[in-house]
């Protein structure tokens, strides 16, 4: 692979590692996503390991996790016997949808325990019931926001794609 990263690309890759780590996720996931965003061509596992100065084993398992949630995808590359990867075209939307799934899980958790605690009639649950009502309302609103945002993003993306198609 005779190419390295420019200082600016390296800074972007490192910042993605910081962002993912800040969210409590694997720094390596962020480094891989950031790296793939900087590359015009697909990268093999060996390429990724070399550019990130990491062992191939953790790269391989992390790339599978990223692929399973739609942040990267496997593509054909110059050598048929190797797997190559690129950032998924819907990387940001898929990440957003992953977050939406967490929001929905939080809402369902609030609703489940709210029902159970209200049904118990136990006065010891009153404080938790009030907090769970707030949690439920918060995550219902957040879920609506995510759904509306997804629709708006799809509209904006279609406009961007149309503009790109007219330029080419």
DSSP file (Angstrom, degrees, kcal/mol; ACC not computed):
  #  RESIDUE AA STRUCTURE BP1 BP2  ACC     N-H-->O    O-->H-N    N-H-->O    O-->H-N    TCO  KAPPA ALPHA  PHI   PSI    X-CA   Y-CA   Z-CA
    1    1 A X              0   0    0      0, 0.0     2,-4.5     0, 0.0     0, 0.0   0.000 360.0 360.0 360.0  44.0    0.0    0.0    0.0
    2    2 A X        +     0   0    0      2,-0.0     2,-0.4     0, 0.0     0, 0.0   0.067 360.0  99.6 -33.5  18.8    2.6    2.8   -0.3
    3    3 A X        -     0   0    0     -2,-4.5     2,-0.2     0, 0.0    48,-0.0  -0.913  45.6-176.6-121.0 148.2    0.4    5.5    1.1
    4    4 A X        -     0   0    0     -2,-0.4     2,-0.4    47,-0.0    47,-0.1  -0.474  35.8 -82.9-118.4-165.8    0.3    7.0    4.6
    5    5 A X        -     0   0    0     -2,-0.2     2,-0.1    46,-0.1    30,-0.0  -0.834  34.6-125.2-104.3 142.4   -1.9    9.6    6.2
    6    6 A X     >  -     0   0    0     -2,-0.4     4,-2.8     1,-0.1     5,-0.2  -0.396  35.0-104.6 -71.8 162.1   -1.4   13.3    5.9
    7    7 A X  H  > S+     0   0    0      1,-0.2     4,-2.2     2,-0.2     5,-0.1   0.890 123.8  50.4 -56.1 -38.7   -1.1   15.2    9.2
    8    8 A X  H  > S+     0   0    0      2,-0.2     4,-2.1     1,-0.2    -1,-0.2   0.902 110.6  48.2 -68.4 -40.2   -4.6   16.5    8.7
    9    9 A X  H  > S+     0   0    0      2,-0.2     4,-2.7     1,-0.2    -2,-0.2   0.928 110.8  51.5 -62.6 -44.3   -6.0   13.0    8.0
   10   10 A X  H  X S+     0   0    0     -4,-2.8     4,-2.6     1,-0.2    -2,-0.2   0.903 109.1  51.0 -59.9 -41.6   -4.2   11.7   11.1
   11   11 A X  H  X S+     0   0    0     -4,-2.2     4,-2.3    -5,-0.2    -1,-0.2   0.902 110.3  49.2 -62.4 -41.0   -5.7   14.5   13.2
   12   12 A X  H  X S+     0   0    0     -4,-2.1     4,-2.2     2,-0.2    -2,-0.2   0.929 111.2  49.1 -63.6 -45.4   -9.2   13.6   11.9
   13   13 A X  H  X S+     0   0    0     -4,-2.7     4,-1.9     1,-0.2    21,-0.2   0.931 112.6  47.9 -59.5 -46.6   -8.7    9.9   12.6
   14   14 A X  H  X S+     0   0    0     -4,-2.6     4,-2.2     1,-0.2    -1,-0.2   0.888 109.5  53.2 -62.3 -39.7   -7.5   10.7   16.2
   15   15 A X  H  X S+     0   0    0     -4,-2.3     4,-2.7     2,-0.2    -1,-0.2   0.891 106.4  52.2 -65.7 -38.1  -10.4   13.0   16.7
   16   16 A X  H  X S+     0   0    0     -4,-2.2     4,-2.6     2,-0.2     5,-0.2   0.899 108.4  51.7 -63.0 -38.7  -12.8   10.3   15.7
   17   17 A X  H  X S+     0   0    0     -4,-1.9     4,-2.3    13,-0.3    -2,-0.2   0.918 111.3  47.7 -60.5 -43.0  -11.1    8.0   18.3
   18   18 A X  H  X S+     0   0    0     -4,-2.2     4,-2.5     2,-0.2    -2,-0.2   0.902 111.1  50.9 -63.8 -42.2  -11.6   10.7   20.9
   19   19 A X  H  X S+     0   0    0     -4,-2.7     4,-1.3     2,-0.2    -2,-0.2   0.951 112.5  44.8 -62.4 -50.2  -15.3   11.2   20.0
   20   20 A X  H  <>S+     0   0    0     -4,-2.6     5,-2.7     1,-0.2     3,-0.5   0.919 114.1  49.8 -61.1 -43.4  -16.1    7.5   20.2
   21   21 A X  H ><5S+     0   0    0     -4,-2.3     3,-1.7    -5,-0.2    -1,-0.2   0.881 106.1  57.0 -62.4 -38.4  -14.2    7.2   23.5
   22   22 A X  H 3<5S+     0   0    0     -4,-2.5    -1,-0.2     1,-0.3    -2,-0.2   0.786 104.8  52.3 -63.0 -28.2  -16.0   10.3   24.8
   23   23 A X  T 3<5S-     0   0    0     -4,-1.3    -1,-0.3    -3,-0.5    -2,-0.2   0.362 124.8-104.8 -87.8   5.3  -19.3    8.4   24.2
   24   24 A X  T < 5S+     0   0    0     -3,-1.7    -3,-0.2     1,-0.3     2,-0.2   0.670  82.4 125.3  81.2  16.6  -18.0    5.4   26.1
   25   25 A X  S   <S-     0   0    0     -5,-2.7    -1,-0.3    -6,-0.2     2,-0.2  -0.492  73.3 -70.3-100.6 173.6  -17.4    3.4   23.0
   26   26 A X     >  -     0   0    0     -2,-0.2     4,-1.5     1,-0.2     3,-0.3  -0.460  32.9-145.0 -66.1 127.5  -14.2    1.7   21.8
   27   27 A X  H  > S+     0   0    0     -2,-0.2     4,-2.4     1,-0.2     5,-0.2   0.881 101.1  60.0 -58.4 -38.6  -11.6    4.2   20.8
   28   28 A X  H  > S+     0   0    0      1,-0.2     4,-2.5     2,-0.2    -1,-0.2   0.874  99.5  55.8 -60.9 -37.5  -10.5    1.7   18.1
   29   29 A X  H  > S+     0   0    0     -3,-0.3     4,-2.5     1,-0.2    -1,-0.2   0.937 109.8  46.3 -59.0 -45.5  -14.0    1.9   16.5
   30   30 A X  H  X S+     0   0    0     -4,-1.5     4,-2.8   -13,-0.2   -13,-0.3   0.895 110.7  52.2 -64.2 -40.3  -13.7    5.6   16.2
   31   31 A X  H  X S+     0   0    0     -4,-2.4     4,-2.5   -15,-0.2    -1,-0.2   0.914 111.5  46.8 -62.1 -42.6  -10.2    5.3   14.8
   32   32 A X  H  X S+     0   0    0     -4,-2.5     4,-2.8     2,-0.2     5,-0.2   0.938 113.7  47.1 -66.3 -46.6  -11.3    2.8   12.1
   33   33 A X  H  X S+     0   0    0     -4,-2.5     4,-1.9     1,-0.2    -2,-0.2   0.943 114.2  47.8 -60.5 -46.8  -14.4    4.9   11.1
   34   34 A X  H  X S+     0   0    0     -4,-2.8     4,-1.0   -21,-0.2    -1,-0.2   0.910 112.0  50.3 -59.6 -42.8  -12.3    8.1   11.0
   35   35 A X  H >X S+     0   0    0     -4,-2.5     3,-0.9     1,-0.2     4,-0.7   0.942 109.6  49.3 -61.0 -48.7   -9.6    6.3    8.9
   36   36 A X  H >< S+     0   0    0     -4,-2.8     3,-0.6     1,-0.3    51,-0.5   0.821 105.9  58.4 -64.4 -29.4  -12.1    4.9    6.4
   37   37 A X  H 3< S+     0   0    0     -4,-1.9    -1,-0.3     1,-0.2    -2,-0.2   0.801 105.8  50.2 -67.2 -27.2  -13.7    8.4    6.0
   38   38 A X  H << S+     0   0    0     -4,-1.0     2,-0.4    -3,-0.9    -1,-0.2   0.613  94.4  89.3 -85.9 -11.2  -10.3    9.8    4.9
   39   39 A X    <<  -     0   0    0     -4,-0.7    48,-0.2    -3,-0.6     4,-0.1  -0.736  54.9-162.5-101.3 131.0   -9.6    7.2    2.3
   40   40 A X  S    S+     0   0    0     -2,-0.4     2,-0.3     2,-0.1    -1,-0.1   0.705  81.2  45.9 -77.6 -18.7  -10.6    7.4   -1.4
   41   41 A X  S    S-     0   0    0      1,-0.1    44,-0.1    44,-0.0    36,-0.1  -0.859  98.2 -89.8-122.6 155.7  -10.2    3.7   -1.9
   42   42 A X        -     0   0    0     -2,-0.3     2,-0.4    34,-0.2    44,-0.2  -0.263  41.3-140.9 -59.7 151.2  -11.2    0.6    0.1
   43   43 A X  E     -A   85   0A   0     42,-2.4    42,-2.7    -4,-0.1     2,-0.1  -0.921   3.4-136.1-117.2 142.3   -8.7   -0.7    2.7
   44   44 A X  E  >  -A   84   0A   0     -2,-0.4     4,-2.5    40,-0.2     5,-0.2  -0.411  34.5-103.6 -82.8 169.0   -7.8   -4.2    3.6
   45   45 A X  H  > S+     0   0    0     38,-0.8     4,-2.7     1,-0.2     5,-0.2   0.898 125.8  52.5 -59.4 -39.4   -7.5   -5.3    7.2
   46   46 A X  H  > S+     0   0    0      2,-0.2     4,-2.6     1,-0.2    -1,-0.2   0.915 108.4  50.2 -62.3 -42.8   -3.7   -5.2    6.7
   47   47 A X  H  > S+     0   0    0      2,-0.2     4,-3.0     1,-0.2     5,-0.2   0.936 112.2  47.0 -59.3 -46.9   -4.0   -1.7    5.4
   48   48 A X  H  X S+     0   0    0     -4,-2.5     4,-2.2     1,-0.2    -2,-0.2   0.929 112.5  49.3 -62.7 -46.1   -6.0   -0.6    8.4
   49   49 A X  H  X>S+     0   0    0     -4,-2.7     5,-2.3     1,-0.2     4,-0.7   0.909 114.1  46.3 -60.4 -42.3   -3.7   -2.3   10.8
   50   50 A X  H ><5S+     0   0    0     -4,-2.6     3,-0.7     3,-0.2    -2,-0.2   0.945 113.3  47.0 -65.5 -49.1   -0.7   -0.6    9.2
   51   51 A X  H 3<5S+     0   0    0     -4,-3.0    -1,-0.2     1,-0.2    -2,-0.2   0.822 119.8  39.7 -65.9 -30.7   -2.2    2.8    9.0
   52   52 A X  H 3<5S-     0   0    0     -4,-2.2    -1,-0.2    -5,-0.2    -2,-0.2   0.486 105.3-128.1 -94.7  -3.6   -3.4    2.7   12.6
   53   53 A X  T <<5 +     0   0    0     -4,-0.7     2,-0.3    -3,-0.7    -3,-0.2   0.935  66.1 127.9  55.2  49.2   -0.2    0.9   13.8
   54   54 A X      < -     0   0    0     -5,-2.3    -1,-0.2    -6,-0.2     2,-0.1  -0.839  66.3 -88.8-129.3 164.8   -2.3   -1.8   15.5
   55   55 A X     >  -     0   0    0     -2,-0.3     4,-1.2     1,-0.1     5,-0.1  -0.458  32.0-127.5 -73.1 148.7   -2.5   -5.5   15.5
   56   56 A X  H  > S+     0   0    0      1,-0.2     4,-2.7     2,-0.2     5,-0.2   0.823 100.1  66.2 -68.1 -33.0   -4.7   -7.2   12.9
   57   57 A X  H  > S+     0   0    0      1,-0.2     4,-2.1     2,-0.2     5,-0.2   0.951 105.2  39.7 -58.0 -55.7   -6.7   -9.3   15.4
   58   58 A X  H  > S+     0   0    0      1,-0.2     4,-2.3     2,-0.2    -1,-0.2   0.859 114.9  55.1 -63.1 -33.3   -8.4   -6.4   17.2
   59   59 A X  H  X S+     0   0    0     -4,-1.2     4,-2.7     2,-0.2    -1,-0.2   0.938 107.7  49.9 -62.1 -45.6   -8.9   -4.6   13.9
   60   60 A X  H  X S+     0   0    0     -4,-2.7     4,-1.7     1,-0.2    -2,-0.2   0.924 113.8  42.8 -61.1 -48.1  -10.7   -7.7   12.5
   61   61 A X  H  X S+     0   0    0     -4,-2.1     4,-1.7     1,-0.2    -1,-0.2   0.888 115.8  49.3 -68.7 -37.0  -13.1   -8.1   15.4
   62   62 A X  H  X S+     0   0    0     -4,-2.3     4,-2.5    -5,-0.2    -2,-0.2   0.895 108.1  53.0 -68.8 -39.3  -13.8   -4.4   15.6
   63   63 A X  H  X S+     0   0    0     -4,-2.7     4,-2.3     1,-0.2    -1,-0.2   0.871 107.1  53.1 -65.0 -35.4  -14.5   -4.1   11.9
   64   64 A X  H  X S+     0   0    0     -4,-1.7     4,-2.1     2,-0.2    -1,-0.2   0.913 109.4  48.7 -64.2 -41.8  -17.0   -7.0   12.1
   65   65 A X  H  X S+     0   0    0     -4,-1.7     4,-1.0     2,-0.2    -2,-0.2   0.930 112.0  48.7 -62.2 -45.1  -18.8   -5.1   14.9
   66   66 A X  H  <>S+     0   0    0     -4,-2.5     5,-2.7     1,-0.2     6,-0.8   0.884 111.6  49.7 -63.2 -38.6  -18.9   -1.9   12.9
   67   67 A X  H ><5S+     0   0    0     -4,-2.3     3,-1.3     1,-0.2    -1,-0.2   0.874 103.8  59.9 -67.0 -36.6  -20.2   -3.7    9.8
   68   68 A X  H 3<5S+     0   0    0     -4,-2.1    -1,-0.2     1,-0.3    -2,-0.2   0.758 110.1  41.5 -66.5 -23.4  -23.0   -5.4   11.9
   69   69 A X  T 3<5S-     0   0    0     -4,-1.0    -1,-0.3    -3,-0.4    -2,-0.2   0.277 119.5-107.3-107.2  10.3  -24.4   -1.9   12.8
   70   70 A X  T < 5S+     0   0    0     -3,-1.3    24,-0.2     2,-0.2    -3,-0.2   0.764  85.6 117.5  78.9  26.3  -23.9   -0.5    9.4
   71   71 A X  S   <S+     0   0    0     -5,-2.7    17,-2.1     1,-0.2     2,-0.3   0.742  82.8  16.4 -95.9 -26.2  -21.0    1.9   10.0
   72   72 A X  E    S-B   87   0A   0     -6,-0.8     2,-0.3    15,-0.3    -2,-0.2  -0.913  71.1-155.1-134.0 164.8  -18.6    0.2    7.6
   73   73 A X  E     -B   86   0A   0     13,-2.3    13,-1.9    -2,-0.3     2,-0.3  -0.997  19.7-115.3-144.2 151.5  -19.2   -2.3    4.8
   74   74 A X  E     +B   85   0A   0     -2,-0.3     2,-0.3    11,-0.2    11,-0.2  -0.627  40.1 172.4 -82.2 138.4  -17.2   -5.0    3.0
   75   75 A X  E     -B   84   0A   0      9,-2.5     9,-1.0    -2,-0.3     2,-0.2  -0.877  37.6 -84.4-138.0 169.3  -16.5   -4.3   -0.7
   76   76 A X        -     0   0    0     -2,-0.3     2,-0.2     7,-0.1   -34,-0.2  -0.505  48.5-176.9 -73.8 146.5  -14.4   -5.8   -3.5
   77   77 A X        -     0   0    0      5,-0.3     7,-0.1     2,-0.2   -34,-0.1  -0.685  43.8 -79.0-133.0-171.9  -10.8   -4.8   -3.7
   78   78 A X  S    S+     0   0    0     -2,-0.2     2,-0.6     1,-0.1    -2,-0.0   0.789 116.6  52.8 -65.6 -28.4   -7.8   -5.3   -5.9
   79   79 A X  S >  S-     0   0    0      1,-0.1     3,-1.7     3,-0.0    -2,-0.2  -0.940  72.7-153.4-113.3 118.7   -7.0   -8.7   -4.5
   80   80 A X  T 3  S+     0   0    0     -2,-0.6    -1,-0.1     1,-0.3    -2,-0.1   0.763  90.4  60.2 -61.6 -27.9   -9.9  -11.2   -4.5
   81   81 A X  T 3  S+     0   0    0      2,-0.1     2,-0.3     0, 0.0    -1,-0.3   0.396  97.2  73.0 -86.0   6.7   -8.6  -13.2   -1.5
   82   82 A X  S <  S-     0   0    0     -3,-1.7     2,-0.4    -5,-0.1    -5,-0.3  -0.867  78.3-124.2-117.7 152.3   -8.7  -10.2    0.9
   83   83 A X        -     0   0    0     -2,-0.3   -38,-0.8    -7,-0.1     2,-0.3  -0.796  27.6-164.4 -91.5 137.8  -11.6   -8.4    2.5
   84   84 A X  E     -AB  44  75A   0     -9,-1.0    -9,-2.5    -2,-0.4     2,-0.3  -0.903   2.4-158.3-122.3 152.0  -11.7   -4.7    1.9
   85   85 A X  E     +AB  43  74A   0    -42,-2.7   -42,-2.4    -2,-0.3     2,-0.3  -0.951  12.1 179.3-135.3 149.7  -13.7   -2.1    3.7
   86   86 A X  E     - B   0  73A   0    -13,-1.9   -13,-2.3    -2,-0.3     2,-0.2  -0.921  45.6 -86.3-135.9 162.7  -15.1    1.4    3.3
   87   87 A X  E     - B   0  72A   0    -51,-0.5   -15,-0.3    -2,-0.3   -16,-0.1  -0.551  57.1-104.9 -65.7 135.6  -17.2    3.7    5.4
   88   88 A X    >   -     0   0    0    -17,-2.1     3,-2.1    -2,-0.2     4,-0.2  -0.395  21.6-126.8 -63.6 138.7  -20.8    2.8    4.8
   89   89 A X  T 3  S+     0   0    0      1,-0.3     3,-0.2     2,-0.1    -1,-0.1   0.805 113.7  43.4 -58.1 -27.9  -22.6    5.4    2.6
   90   90 A X  T 3> S+     0   0    0      1,-0.2     4,-3.4   -20,-0.1     5,-0.3  -0.046  77.7 131.6-105.0  30.6  -25.2    5.8    5.3
   91   91 A X  H <> S+     0   0    0     -3,-2.1     4,-2.2     1,-0.2     5,-0.2   0.899  73.8  41.6 -48.3 -52.4  -22.7    5.8    8.2
   92   92 A X  H  > S+     0   0    0     -3,-0.2     4,-2.2     2,-0.2    -1,-0.2   0.898 116.7  47.2 -71.0 -40.6  -24.2    8.8    9.9
   93   93 A X  H  > S+     0   0    0      2,-0.2     4,-2.6     1,-0.2    -1,-0.2   0.915 112.9  49.8 -65.2 -42.2  -27.8    7.8    9.5
   94   94 A X  H  X S+     0   0    0     -4,-3.4     4,-2.0   -24,-0.2    -2,-0.2   0.883 110.7  49.7 -65.3 -37.4  -27.1    4.3   10.6
   95   95 A X  H  X S+     0   0    0     -4,-2.2     4,-2.0    -5,-0.3    -1,-0.2   0.907 110.9  50.4 -64.0 -41.2  -25.3    5.6   13.7
   96   96 A X  H  X S+     0   0    0     -4,-2.2     4,-2.3     1,-0.2    -2,-0.2   0.906 109.7  50.0 -62.2 -43.5  -28.3    7.9   14.4
   97   97 A X  H  X S+     0   0    0     -4,-2.6     4,-2.0     2,-0.2    -1,-0.2   0.853 106.8  55.3 -65.8 -34.3  -30.6    4.9   14.0
   98   98 A X  H  X S+     0   0    0     -4,-2.0     4,-1.2     2,-0.2    -1,-0.2   0.914 109.3  47.3 -62.0 -42.4  -28.4    3.0   16.5
   99   99 A X  H  X S+     0   0    0     -4,-2.0     4,-2.1     1,-0.2    -2,-0.2   0.880 107.4  56.6 -65.7 -37.8  -28.9    5.8   18.9
  100  100 A X  H  X S+     0   0    0     -4,-2.3     4,-2.7     1,-0.2    -1,-0.2   0.885 101.9  56.3 -60.4 -38.7  -32.7    5.8   18.2
  101  101 A X  H  X S+     0   0    0     -4,-2.0     4,-2.1     1,-0.2    -1,-0.2   0.882 107.2  49.3 -61.4 -37.1  -32.8    2.2   19.3
  102  102 A X  H  X S+     0   0    0     -4,-1.2     4,-2.4     2,-0.2    -2,-0.2   0.899 109.4  51.6 -67.4 -41.0  -31.2    3.2   22.6
  103  103 A X  H  X S+     0   0    0     -4,-2.1     4,-2.3     2,-0.2    -2,-0.2   0.926 110.7  48.4 -60.4 -45.5  -33.8    5.9   23.0
  104  104 A X  H  X S+     0   0    0     -4,-2.7     4,-2.6     1,-0.2    -2,-0.2   0.898 110.1  51.7 -63.4 -40.4  -36.6    3.4   22.4
  105  105 A X  H  X S+     0   0    0     -4,-2.1     4,-2.3     1,-0.2    -1,-0.2   0.914 109.6  49.7 -62.9 -42.2  -35.1    1.0   24.8
  106  106 A X  H  X S+     0   0    0     -4,-2.4     4,-2.3     2,-0.2    -2,-0.2   0.903 111.2  49.3 -63.4 -41.4  -35.0    3.7   27.5
  107  107 A X  H  X S+     0   0    0     -4,-2.3     4,-2.5     2,-0.2    -2,-0.2   0.933 111.5  48.7 -62.7 -45.6  -38.6    4.7   26.9
  108  108 A X  H  X S+     0   0    0     -4,-2.6     4,-2.7     1,-0.2    -2,-0.2   0.883 109.8  52.5 -63.1 -38.3  -39.7    1.0   27.1
  109  109 A X  H  X S+     0   0    0     -4,-2.3     4,-2.3     2,-0.2     5,-0.3   0.935 110.3  47.9 -61.7 -46.4  -37.8    0.6   30.3
  110  110 A X  H  X S+     0   0    0     -4,-2.3     4,-2.2     1,-0.2    -2,-0.2   0.930 113.7  47.6 -59.7 -45.6  -39.5    3.6   31.8
  111  111 A X  H  X S+     0   0    0     -4,-2.5     4,-2.4     2,-0.2    -2,-0.2   0.903 110.9  51.0 -64.9 -41.7  -42.9    2.4   30.7
  112  112 A X  H  X S+     0   0    0     -4,-2.7     4,-2.2     1,-0.2    -2,-0.2   0.958 116.2  38.6 -60.7 -52.3  -42.4   -1.1   32.0
  113  113 A X  H  X S+     0   0    0     -4,-2.3     4,-2.7     1,-0.2     5,-0.3   0.812 112.8  57.2 -74.0 -28.2  -41.3   -0.1   35.5
  114  114 A X  H  X S+     0   0    0     -4,-2.2     4,-2.5    -5,-0.3     5,-0.2   0.942 109.7  45.4 -63.5 -46.8  -43.8    2.7   35.6
  115  115 A X  H  X S+     0   0    0     -4,-2.4     4,-2.5     1,-0.2    -2,-0.2   0.939 115.9  46.4 -59.6 -48.0  -46.6    0.2   35.0
  116  116 A X  H  X S+     0   0    0     -4,-2.2     4,-1.4    -5,-0.2    -2,-0.2   0.904 115.0  45.0 -65.7 -42.0  -45.3   -2.2   37.5
  117  117 A X  H  X S+     0   0    0     -4,-2.7     4,-0.9     2,-0.2     5,-0.5   0.889 114.2  48.7 -71.6 -38.2  -44.7    0.3   40.3
  118  118 A X  H >< S+     0   0    0     -4,-2.5     3,-0.6    -5,-0.3    -2,-0.2   0.911 111.7  50.4 -65.1 -40.9  -48.0    2.0   39.8
  119  119 A X  H 3< S+     0   0    0     -4,-2.5    -1,-0.2    -5,-0.2    -2,-0.2   0.797 101.6  62.8 -67.7 -28.3  -49.8   -1.4   39.9
  120  120 A X  H 3< S-     0   0    0     -4,-1.4    -1,-0.2    -5,-0.2    -2,-0.2   0.818  87.6-151.2 -68.1 -29.2  -48.0   -2.3   43.1
  121  121 A X    <<  +     0   0    0     -4,-0.9     2,-0.5    -3,-0.6    -3,-0.1   0.563  41.3 149.9  69.8   6.3  -49.6    0.5   45.0
  122  122 A X    >   -     0   0    0     -5,-0.5     3,-1.9     1,-0.2    -1,-0.2  -0.608  44.3-149.1 -76.8 121.0  -46.6    0.6   47.3
  123  123 A X  G >  S+     0   0    0     -2,-0.5     3,-1.5     1,-0.3     4,-0.3   0.723  92.9  73.1 -63.3 -19.5  -46.0    4.2   48.6
  124  124 A X  G 3  S+     0   0    0      1,-0.3     4,-0.3     2,-0.1    -1,-0.3   0.680  93.1  56.5 -66.7 -15.7  -42.3    3.5   48.7
  125  125 A X  G <> S+     0   0    0     -3,-1.9     4,-2.8     1,-0.2    -1,-0.3   0.462  76.5  99.1 -92.9  -2.3  -42.3    3.7   44.9
  126  126 A X  H <> S+     0   0    0     -3,-1.5     4,-2.1     1,-0.2     5,-0.2   0.892  82.8  46.8 -57.8 -45.5  -43.8    7.2   44.6
  127  127 A X  H  > S+     0   0    0     -4,-0.3     4,-2.0    -3,-0.2    -1,-0.2   0.927 114.8  47.4 -62.8 -43.5  -40.5    9.0   44.1
  128  128 A X  H  > S+     0   0    0     -4,-0.3     4,-2.8     1,-0.2    -2,-0.2   0.878 108.3  56.4 -64.7 -37.3  -39.5    6.5   41.4
  129  129 A X  H  X S+     0   0    0     -4,-2.8     4,-2.0     2,-0.2    -1,-0.2   0.927 107.8  47.7 -60.6 -45.3  -42.9    6.8   39.8
  130  130 A X  H  X S+     0   0    0     -4,-2.1     4,-1.8     1,-0.2    -1,-0.2   0.921 113.9  46.6 -62.3 -43.7  -42.5   10.5   39.4
  131  131 A X  H  X S+     0   0    0     -4,-2.0     4,-2.6     1,-0.2    -2,-0.2   0.881 110.9  52.4 -67.0 -37.5  -39.0   10.2   37.9
  132  132 A X  H  X S+     0   0    0     -4,-2.8     4,-2.8     2,-0.2    -1,-0.2   0.843 105.6  54.9 -68.0 -32.4  -40.1    7.4   35.6
  133  133 A X  H  X S+     0   0    0     -4,-2.0     4,-2.4     2,-0.2    -1,-0.2   0.909 110.5  46.2 -64.2 -41.0  -42.9    9.7   34.3
  134  134 A X  H  X S+     0   0    0     -4,-1.8     4,-2.9     2,-0.2    -2,-0.2   0.922 112.7  50.0 -65.2 -43.5  -40.3   12.3   33.5
  135  135 A X  H  X S+     0   0    0     -4,-2.6     4,-2.6     2,-0.2     5,-0.2   0.920 111.3  48.8 -60.5 -44.6  -38.1    9.6   31.9
  136  136 A X  H  X S+     0   0    0     -4,-2.8     4,-2.1     2,-0.2    -2,-0.2   0.933 113.4  46.1 -62.2 -47.3  -41.0    8.4   29.8
  137  137 A X  H  X S+     0   0    0     -4,-2.4     4,-2.2     2,-0.2    -2,-0.2   0.914 113.1  50.8 -62.9 -42.8  -42.0   11.9   28.6
  138  138 A X  H  X S+     0   0    0     -4,-2.9     4,-2.5     1,-0.2    -2,-0.2   0.946 113.4  43.1 -60.1 -49.9  -38.4   12.7   27.9
  139  139 A X  H  X S+     0   0    0     -4,-2.6     4,-2.2     2,-0.2    -1,-0.2   0.783 110.4  55.9 -74.3 -25.2  -37.8    9.6   25.8
  140  140 A X  H  X S+     0   0    0     -4,-2.1     4,-2.1    -5,-0.2    -1,-0.2   0.936 111.9  44.1 -64.8 -45.4  -41.1    9.9   24.0
  141  141 A X  H  X S+     0   0    0     -4,-2.2     4,-2.4     2,-0.2    -2,-0.2   0.916 113.4  50.6 -64.5 -42.9  -40.1   13.4   22.9
  142  142 A X  H  X S+     0   0    0     -4,-2.5     4,-2.7     1,-0.2    -1,-0.2   0.897 108.9  52.3 -62.0 -40.7  -36.6   12.3   22.0
  143  143 A X  H  X S+     0   0    0     -4,-2.2     4,-2.5     2,-0.2    -1,-0.2   0.912 109.5  48.8 -62.4 -42.8  -38.1    9.5   19.9
  144  144 A X  H  X S+     0   0    0     -4,-2.1     4,-2.8     2,-0.2     5,-0.2   0.911 110.8  51.4 -62.3 -41.7  -40.3   11.9   18.0
  145  145 A X  H  X S+     0   0    0     -4,-2.4     4,-3.1     1,-0.2    -2,-0.2   0.942 110.5  48.0 -59.6 -48.2  -37.3   14.2   17.4
  146  146 A X  H  X S+     0   0    0     -4,-2.7     4,-2.5     1,-0.2    -2,-0.2   0.910 112.9  48.1 -61.0 -43.1  -35.2   11.3   16.1
  147  147 A X  H  X S+     0   0    0     -4,-2.5     4,-1.9     2,-0.2    -1,-0.2   0.926 115.0  44.6 -65.0 -44.1  -38.0   10.2   13.8
  148  148 A X  H  X S+     0   0    0     -4,-2.8     4,-2.3     1,-0.2    -2,-0.2   0.903 113.3  51.1 -65.7 -41.1  -38.6   13.7   12.5
  149  149 A X  H  X S+     0   0    0     -4,-3.1     4,-3.1    -5,-0.2     5,-0.2   0.909 107.3  53.5 -62.8 -42.0  -34.9   14.3   12.1
  150  150 A X  H  X S+     0   0    0     -4,-2.5     4,-2.3    -5,-0.2    -1,-0.2   0.920 110.0  47.5 -59.4 -45.1  -34.5   11.1   10.1
  151  151 A X  H  X S+     0   0    0     -4,-1.9     4,-1.6     2,-0.2    -1,-0.2   0.917 113.8  47.6 -62.3 -43.3  -37.3   12.1    7.7
  152  152 A X  H  X S+     0   0    0     -4,-2.3     4,-2.6     1,-0.2    -2,-0.2   0.910 110.5  51.6 -66.0 -41.9  -35.7   15.6    7.3
  153  153 A X  H  X S+     0   0    0     -4,-3.1     4,-3.4     1,-0.2     5,-0.2   0.916 107.1  53.0 -61.0 -42.6  -32.2   14.1    6.7
  154  154 A X  H  X S+     0   0    0     -4,-2.3     4,-1.9     1,-0.2    -1,-0.2   0.870 110.3  48.7 -61.7 -35.5  -33.6   11.8    4.0
  155  155 A X  H  X S+     0   0    0     -4,-1.6     4,-1.8     2,-0.2    -2,-0.2   0.936 114.0  45.1 -66.7 -47.3  -35.1   14.9    2.3
  156  156 A X  H  X S+     0   0    0     -4,-2.6     4,-2.4     1,-0.2    -2,-0.2   0.910 112.0  52.2 -64.2 -42.7  -31.8   16.9    2.6
  157  157 A X  H  X S+     0   0    0     -4,-3.4     4,-2.8     1,-0.2     5,-0.2   0.909 107.3  52.3 -61.2 -42.2  -29.7   13.9    1.4
  158  158 A X  H  X S+     0   0    0     -4,-1.9     4,-2.2    -5,-0.2    -1,-0.2   0.892 109.7  49.5 -61.5 -38.9  -31.9   13.5   -1.7
  159  159 A X  H  X S+     0   0    0     -4,-1.8     4,-2.4     2,-0.2    -2,-0.2   0.914 111.4  49.2 -64.7 -41.9  -31.4   17.2   -2.5
  160  160 A X  H  X S+     0   0    0     -4,-2.4     4,-2.5     2,-0.2    -2,-0.2   0.914 111.8  48.4 -63.4 -42.9  -27.6   16.7   -2.1
  161  161 A X  H  X S+     0   0    0     -4,-2.8     4,-2.4     2,-0.2    -1,-0.2   0.889 111.2  50.3 -65.7 -39.1  -27.6   13.7   -4.3
  162  162 A X  H  X S+     0   0    0     -4,-2.2     4,-1.9    -5,-0.2    -1,-0.2   0.906 111.1  48.9 -64.8 -41.2  -29.7   15.5   -6.9
  163  163 A X  H  X S+     0   0    0     -4,-2.4     4,-1.3     2,-0.2    -2,-0.2   0.903 112.1  48.6 -64.6 -40.9  -27.3   18.4   -6.9
  164  164 A X  H  X S+     0   0    0     -4,-2.5     4,-2.0     1,-0.2    -2,-0.2   0.892 109.9  52.4 -65.2 -39.5  -24.3   16.1   -7.2
  165  165 A X  H  < S+     0   0    0     -4,-2.4    -1,-0.2     1,-0.2    -2,-0.2   0.868 108.1  50.7 -65.7 -36.0  -25.9   14.3  -10.1
  166  166 A X  H  < S+     0   0    0     -4,-1.9    -1,-0.2     1,-0.2    -2,-0.2   0.783 109.6  50.9 -73.7 -25.5  -26.5   17.5  -11.9
  167  167 A X  H  <        0   0    0     -4,-1.3    -2,-0.2     1,-0.2    -1,-0.2   0.861 360.0 360.0 -75.4 -38.1  -22.9   18.5  -11.5
  168  168 A X     <        0   0    0     -4,-2.0    -1,-0.2    -5,-0.1    -2,-0.2   0.460 360.0 360.0 -84.7 360.0  -21.6   15.2  -12.9
